[in-house]
């Protein structure tokens, strides 16, 4: 089955790369820290069944503040489609700019057509959009998948795969020995710097330099460190396969049946325009490591939006799985970003008020509805893509936004919300 083959192929590449990293560390006596994820835990695929909760047994817990005298009560909805053009990648230019596949999980994109790891203000502007009104903003969130493969099925033939990994590890050791001795053999991308250092050392030998041995020893230590960094990058930054599966994130991608992108006002005051290129994060993709401070309860079912949970919902017949992502909306001046991508914009308090010194801007809510069969829900066979160490934790759900609206669209949005109208474009 193609999907299963994709899973095993990814797992082998990850284990091979990790094995080479371990060898490099052993040779160089170095310790390399991890910055974007843990490739060693990338084999986890299944979801803890205790993470699924019957939504009908959850009490209502959504409290909306009462609008004050100066509230901005309108709404502005943008039609950007449902990613019909298949714009997926495991990048995040806000949190991990310039790092291809740095998210280690797949994102669903609507809006800006060019969004990838290398996106910046200039590249986003004028790149085109899926939004009907010309809004070139970037909206993206992790995909949801259905995975009906059982754990036993996944491990079928596991001993054969282990033997293949051991054989591959032996070949990698031989290649490393060849490289250390200046020998031949096909060399991976990560060794180009080592080759160049080796060429320089051999040139020094031909020139009769007397300090060759010391330089080779120092160069070898640096090369081992570089090789470890390169191979670690290969293990962490896995490319998606042909089915858009990554290590630890596989299954059939579910396109949302409904994507609702709506901007609302503030319960206590009129809103100001968002500055162009403002970045906003929702939730925390690494809640297990970072703690719950920035994580949000995101999951519910249609008809039960008065309650949201941090687990996966099991919906009653006639109701669909829904994710609701409401972004912070109290901005610190005209700052479009901050070092941690959070300090420049905060949530209002329980009364809907922005803290002193912060300005209310339109509040973005992205709602995503999925037609997931109820038997799949009950069996615990759907999951959100995540960093491998999160093991598809539903509390790690998150969303990203970068404002690339024209001034004209932003003006219409603010006028609509402040005047209490309901607008759709």
C-alpha positions as CSV (number, residue, x, y, z in Angstrom):
1,X,0.0,0.0,0.0
2,X,1.6,3.3,-1.1
3,X,0.9,5.2,2.1
4,X,2.5,2.4,4.3
5,X,5.5,2.3,2.0
6,X,5.9,6.0,2.4
7,X,5.8,5.7,6.2
8,X,8.5,3.0,6.2
9,X,10.7,4.8,3.7
10,X,10.7,8.0,5.8
11,X,11.4,6.0,9.0
12,X,14.5,4.4,7.4
13,X,15.9,7.7,6.2
14,X,15.4,9.2,9.6
15,X,17.1,6.3,11.4
16,X,20.0,6.2,8.9
17,X,20.6,9.9,9.2
18,X,20.4,9.7,13.0
19,X,22.9,6.8,13.0
20,X,25.4,8.8,11.0
21,X,25.0,11.7,13.4
22,X,25.7,9.4,16.3
23,X,28.9,8.2,14.5
24,X,30.0,11.7,13.8
25,X,29.5,12.7,17.5
26,X,31.5,9.6,18.6
27,X,34.4,10.4,16.2
28,X,34.6,14.0,17.1
29,X,33.8,13.8,20.8
30,X,31.2,16.5,20.3
31,X,27.7,17.2,21.6
32,X,25.2,18.8,19.2
33,X,22.1,20.4,20.5
34,X,18.7,20.2,18.9
35,X,16.8,23.4,18.0
36,X,13.8,22.4,15.9
37,X,12.8,18.9,17.1
38,X,13.9,15.4,18.2
39,X,14.4,13.1,15.2
40,X,14.8,10.2,17.6
41,X,11.1,10.4,18.5
42,X,9.9,10.7,14.9
43,X,8.5,7.2,14.7
44,X,5.5,7.9,16.9
45,X,2.4,7.8,14.7
46,X,-0.6,6.7,16.7
47,X,-2.7,8.9,19.0
48,X,-3.4,8.2,22.6
49,X,-7.0,7.1,22.6
50,X,-7.6,8.8,25.9
51,X,-7.2,12.1,24.0
52,X,-10.7,11.6,22.5
53,X,-13.7,13.0,24.4
54,X,-17.4,12.8,23.8
55,X,-18.4,16.5,23.3
56,X,-21.9,15.9,24.6
57,X,-20.4,15.2,28.1
58,X,-18.5,18.5,28.2
59,X,-20.2,21.4,29.9
60,X,-20.5,24.8,28.1
61,X,-17.3,26.8,28.9
62,X,-17.2,29.6,26.4
63,X,-17.8,33.0,28.0
64,X,-18.1,36.0,25.8
65,X,-17.7,39.5,27.3
66,X,-20.8,41.8,27.3
67,X,-20.3,44.6,24.7
68,X,-19.8,48.0,26.2
69,X,-21.1,51.3,25.1
70,X,-18.2,51.9,22.6
71,X,-18.0,48.3,21.4
72,X,-17.1,47.5,17.8
73,X,-19.7,44.8,17.0
74,X,-19.4,44.2,13.3
75,X,-17.8,41.3,11.4
76,X,-15.8,41.0,8.2
77,X,-15.5,37.6,6.5
78,X,-13.0,36.8,3.8
79,X,-13.5,34.0,1.3
80,X,-10.1,32.4,0.6
81,X,-11.2,28.9,-0.3
82,X,-10.3,25.6,1.2
83,X,-6.8,25.1,-0.3
84,X,-8.2,23.6,-3.5
85,X,-4.9,24.4,-5.1
86,X,-3.1,21.9,-2.8
87,X,-0.6,24.4,-1.2
88,X,1.1,22.4,1.5
89,X,4.6,22.5,3.0
90,X,6.3,21.8,6.4
91,X,7.6,25.4,6.6
92,X,7.0,28.3,8.9
93,X,8.5,31.6,7.8
94,X,7.3,33.4,11.0
95,X,8.7,31.0,13.6
96,X,11.5,29.5,11.6
97,X,12.4,31.8,8.7
98,X,14.6,30.3,6.0
99,X,14.5,26.8,7.4
100,X,12.9,24.4,4.8
101,X,10.8,21.7,6.5
102,X,11.6,23.3,9.8
103,X,8.1,22.7,11.2
104,X,8.4,18.9,10.7
105,X,4.7,18.8,10.1
106,X,2.5,19.8,7.2
107,X,0.7,23.1,6.9
108,X,-2.5,23.8,5.0
109,X,-2.4,27.3,3.3
110,X,-5.0,29.7,2.0
111,X,-4.5,33.3,0.9
112,X,-1.0,34.1,-0.3
113,X,0.2,31.8,-3.1
114,X,3.9,32.0,-2.4
115,X,4.1,31.2,1.3
116,X,7.1,29.1,2.2
117,X,10.2,29.1,4.4
118,X,11.8,31.9,2.5
119,X,8.8,34.2,2.5
120,X,9.4,37.8,3.5
121,X,7.5,41.1,3.2
122,X,8.8,41.7,-0.4
123,X,8.1,38.2,-1.6
124,X,4.6,38.1,-0.2
125,X,3.6,41.4,-1.7
126,X,2.1,40.9,-5.2
127,X,2.5,37.1,-5.1
128,X,-1.2,36.5,-5.8
129,X,-3.9,35.0,-3.5
130,X,-6.7,32.5,-3.2
131,X,-8.9,35.1,-1.5
132,X,-11.8,36.4,-3.7
133,X,-11.3,40.0,-2.7
134,X,-7.5,40.1,-3.4
135,X,-6.3,39.8,0.2
136,X,-2.8,38.5,-0.1
137,X,-2.4,37.7,3.6
138,X,-1.0,34.3,4.6
139,X,-3.2,32.0,6.7
140,X,-1.9,28.6,7.6
141,X,-2.4,25.7,10.1
142,X,-1.4,22.1,10.5
143,X,-3.4,19.6,8.5
144,X,-5.7,16.9,10.0
145,X,-5.3,13.3,8.8
146,X,-7.2,10.1,9.1
147,X,-5.0,7.1,9.8
148,X,-6.7,3.7,10.1
149,X,-3.5,1.6,10.1
150,X,-3.1,-0.4,13.3
151,X,0.1,-0.4,15.3
152,X,0.7,-4.1,14.6
153,X,0.3,-3.5,10.9
154,X,2.8,-0.7,11.0
155,X,5.4,-3.0,12.7
156,X,5.0,-5.8,10.2
157,X,8.3,-6.8,8.8
158,X,10.0,-4.8,11.5
159,X,12.9,-7.2,11.9
160,X,13.7,-7.0,8.2
161,X,13.7,-3.2,8.4
162,X,16.0,-3.4,11.5
163,X,18.4,-5.6,9.6
164,X,18.4,-3.2,6.7
165,X,19.1,-0.3,9.1
166,X,22.0,-2.2,10.6
167,X,23.4,-2.9,7.1
168,X,23.0,0.7,6.1
169,X,24.7,1.8,9.4
170,X,27.7,-0.5,8.5
171,X,27.9,1.1,5.0
172,X,27.8,4.5,6.6
173,X,30.6,3.6,9.0
174,X,32.7,2.4,6.0
175,X,32.1,5.6,4.1
176,X,33.1,7.6,7.2
177,X,36.3,5.5,7.5
178,X,37.0,6.1,3.8
179,X,36.5,9.9,4.2
180,X,38.7,10.0,7.3
181,X,41.5,8.2,5.4
182,X,41.0,10.3,2.3
183,X,39.7,7.3,0.4
184,X,37.0,7.2,-2.2
185,X,33.3,6.2,-2.2
186,X,30.2,8.2,-3.0
187,X,29.8,11.0,-0.4
188,X,26.6,12.7,0.7
189,X,25.8,16.4,0.4
190,X,26.8,17.1,4.0
191,X,30.5,16.2,3.4
192,X,31.3,18.9,0.8
193,X,32.8,21.1,3.4
194,X,34.9,18.2,4.6
195,X,36.1,17.5,1.0
196,X,37.2,21.1,0.6
197,X,39.1,21.0,3.9
198,X,40.7,17.7,2.8
199,X,41.7,19.2,-0.6
200,X,43.4,22.1,1.2
201,X,45.3,19.7,3.5
202,X,46.5,17.6,0.5
203,X,47.6,20.8,-1.2
204,X,49.6,21.8,1.8
205,X,51.3,18.4,1.7
206,X,52.2,18.9,-1.9
207,X,53.7,22.3,-1.0
208,X,55.8,20.6,1.6
209,X,54.4,22.4,4.7
210,X,55.9,21.0,7.9
211,X,52.8,21.6,10.1
212,X,50.5,19.4,8.0
213,X,49.7,16.9,10.8
214,X,48.6,19.5,13.3
215,X,46.3,21.1,10.7
216,X,44.8,17.8,9.7
217,X,44.0,17.0,13.3
218,X,42.3,20.3,13.8
219,X,40.6,20.1,10.5
220,X,39.3,16.6,11.2
221,X,37.7,17.8,14.5
222,X,36.0,20.7,12.7
223,X,34.9,18.5,9.8
224,X,33.4,16.0,12.2
225,X,31.4,18.8,13.9
226,X,30.3,20.1,10.5
227,X,29.3,16.7,9.3
228,X,27.3,16.1,12.5
229,X,25.5,19.4,12.0
230,X,24.7,18.5,8.4
231,X,23.5,15.0,9.1
232,X,21.4,16.3,12.1
233,X,19.8,18.7,9.7
234,X,19.0,15.9,7.3
235,X,17.4,13.9,10.2
236,X,15.3,16.8,11.4
237,X,14.3,18.5,8.2
238,X,12.7,15.6,6.4
239,X,11.1,16.2,3.0
240,X,7.5,15.1,2.6
241,X,7.0,12.1,0.4
242,X,4.8,11.9,-2.7
243,X,1.7,11.5,-0.4
244,X,2.7,14.6,1.7
245,X,3.7,12.4,4.6
246,X,6.5,13.1,7.0
247,X,8.2,11.0,9.7
248,X,5.7,10.8,12.5
249,X,3.0,12.5,10.4
250,X,1.2,10.2,8.0
251,X,-2.3,9.3,6.9
252,X,-4.8,10.7,4.5
253,X,-5.0,14.5,4.6
254,X,-8.6,15.8,5.3
255,X,-9.5,19.0,3.5
256,X,-11.8,21.2,5.6
257,X,-15.4,21.2,4.4
258,X,-15.7,24.8,5.7
259,X,-12.9,27.4,6.1
260,X,-14.3,30.5,7.8
261,X,-12.0,33.5,8.2
262,X,-13.7,36.3,10.1
263,X,-12.4,39.5,11.7
264,X,-14.4,40.9,14.5
265,X,-14.2,44.0,16.8
266,X,-13.5,44.6,20.5
267,X,-16.1,44.4,23.2
268,X,-15.1,47.8,24.7
269,X,-13.6,50.0,22.0
270,X,-13.3,50.7,18.3
271,X,-10.5,48.9,16.5
272,X,-7.6,50.5,14.6
273,X,-6.1,49.2,11.4
274,X,-3.6,46.4,11.6
275,X,-0.2,47.4,10.3
276,X,0.8,45.8,7.1
277,X,3.0,42.7,7.6
278,X,1.8,42.2,11.1
279,X,2.6,38.6,12.3
280,X,0.3,36.8,14.8
281,X,0.5,33.3,16.3
282,X,-2.3,31.3,17.7
283,X,-1.6,28.4,20.2
284,X,1.7,26.7,20.9
285,X,3.0,23.9,18.6
286,X,5.4,22.8,21.4
287,X,3.1,22.8,24.4
288,X,4.7,19.7,26.0
289,X,8.1,21.4,26.1
290,X,6.9,25.0,26.7
291,X,4.0,24.4,29.1
292,X,0.3,25.5,28.6
293,X,0.8,29.3,28.9
294,X,0.3,30.0,25.2
295,X,-1.7,26.9,24.2
296,X,-5.4,27.2,23.6
297,X,-8.4,24.9,23.7
298,X,-9.3,24.7,20.0
299,X,-11.6,21.7,19.4
300,X,-15.4,21.4,19.3
301,X,-18.2,20.1,17.2
302,X,-20.8,22.0,15.0
303,X,-23.8,22.8,17.2
304,X,-21.6,22.7,20.3
305,X,-19.5,25.8,19.9
306,X,-20.4,26.9,23.4
307,X,-17.8,24.5,24.6
308,X,-14.2,24.0,23.4
309,X,-11.7,21.4,24.7
310,X,-8.0,20.6,24.4
311,X,-8.7,17.0,23.4
312,X,-10.1,15.6,20.1
313,X,-13.9,15.7,20.1
314,X,-16.2,12.8,19.4
315,X,-19.3,14.4,17.9
316,X,-22.9,13.1,17.9
317,X,-24.6,12.0,14.6
318,X,-25.2,15.0,12.4
319,X,-22.4,17.1,14.0
320,X,-18.9,17.6,12.5
321,X,-15.5,18.1,14.0
322,X,-14.5,21.8,14.3
323,X,-11.4,23.7,15.2
324,X,-11.8,27.3,16.4
325,X,-8.7,29.5,16.4
326,X,-9.2,33.0,17.8
327,X,-6.0,35.1,17.6
328,X,-4.8,37.8,20.1
329,X,-5.9,41.4,19.2
330,X,-4.3,43.9,21.5
331,X,-1.3,45.4,19.7
332,X,1.7,47.2,21.2
333,X,1.8,50.3,19.0
334,X,2.8,49.6,15.4
335,X,5.1,46.7,16.0
336,X,4.6,44.0,13.5
337,X,6.5,41.3,15.3
338,X,8.6,40.6,18.4
339,X,11.5,38.2,19.2
340,X,9.3,35.5,20.5
341,X,6.5,36.4,18.1
342,X,4.1,37.0,21.0
343,X,5.1,40.0,23.1
344,X,3.9,42.6,20.5
345,X,0.3,41.4,20.6
346,X,-1.8,40.0,23.5
347,X,-5.3,38.8,24.3
348,X,-7.9,41.2,25.8
349,X,-8.9,40.4,29.4
350,X,-12.1,38.6,30.4
351,X,-14.1,41.8,30.0
352,X,-12.8,42.3,26.4
353,X,-10.5,45.2,27.4
354,X,-7.0,45.7,26.1
355,X,-4.3,46.4,28.8
356,X,-3.0,49.9,29.2
357,X,-0.7,50.9,26.3
358,X,-2.2,48.3,23.9
359,X,-4.5,49.2,21.0
360,X,-7.4,47.0,19.9
361,X,-7.1,45.7,16.3
362,X,-9.5,43.4,14.4
363,X,-9.8,40.0,16.1
364,X,-9.2,37.2,13.6
365,X,-11.0,33.8,14.1
366,X,-10.3,30.9,11.7
367,X,-12.8,28.1,12.0
368,X,-12.2,24.8,10.3
369,X,-14.9,22.1,9.9
370,X,-14.2,18.5,8.9
371,X,-16.5,15.7,7.7
372,X,-14.8,13.0,9.6
373,X,-16.9,9.8,9.8
374,X,-18.2,9.2,13.3
375,X,-16.7,5.6,13.4
376,X,-13.3,7.2,12.8
377,X,-13.9,9.6,15.7
378,X,-15.0,6.8,18.1
379,X,-12.0,4.6,17.0
380,X,-9.6,7.5,17.7
381,X,-8.2,7.4,14.1
382,X,-7.9,11.1,13.2
383,X,-5.1,13.4,14.3
384,X,-3.6,16.8,13.8
385,X,0.0,17.0,12.4
386,X,2.5,18.0,15.0
387,X,6.2,18.1,15.9
388,X,7.2,14.5,16.4
389,X,7.8,14.9,20.1
390,X,4.2,16.1,20.5
391,X,2.7,12.8,19.4
392,X,-0.3,14.5,17.7
393,X,-1.2,16.2,21.0
394,X,-4.5,18.1,20.2
395,X,-3.4,20.7,22.7
396,X,-0.5,21.6,20.3
397,X,-3.0,22.8,17.7
398,X,-1.9,26.2,16.3
399,X,-2.4,28.7,13.5
400,X,-0.4,31.5,11.9
401,X,-1.3,34.8,10.2
402,X,0.6,37.5,8.4
403,X,-1.3,40.6,7.2
404,X,-0.7,41.5,3.6
405,X,-4.0,43.2,3.0
406,X,-4.0,46.3,0.8
407,X,-4.8,49.6,2.6
408,X,-8.1,49.6,0.8
409,X,-9.2,46.2,2.1
410,X,-8.0,47.0,5.6
411,X,-10.0,50.3,5.6
412,X,-13.1,48.5,4.5
413,X,-12.6,45.9,7.2
414,X,-12.2,48.4,10.0
415,X,-15.1,50.5,8.9
416,X,-17.4,47.5,8.7
417,X,-16.4,46.2,12.2
418,X,-16.6,49.6,13.8
419,X,-20.0,50.4,12.3
420,X,-21.5,47.2,13.5
421,X,-22.2,45.7,10.0
422,X,-21.7,42.1,8.8
423,X,-19.6,42.1,5.6
424,X,-18.4,39.3,3.3
425,X,-15.9,39.6,0.5
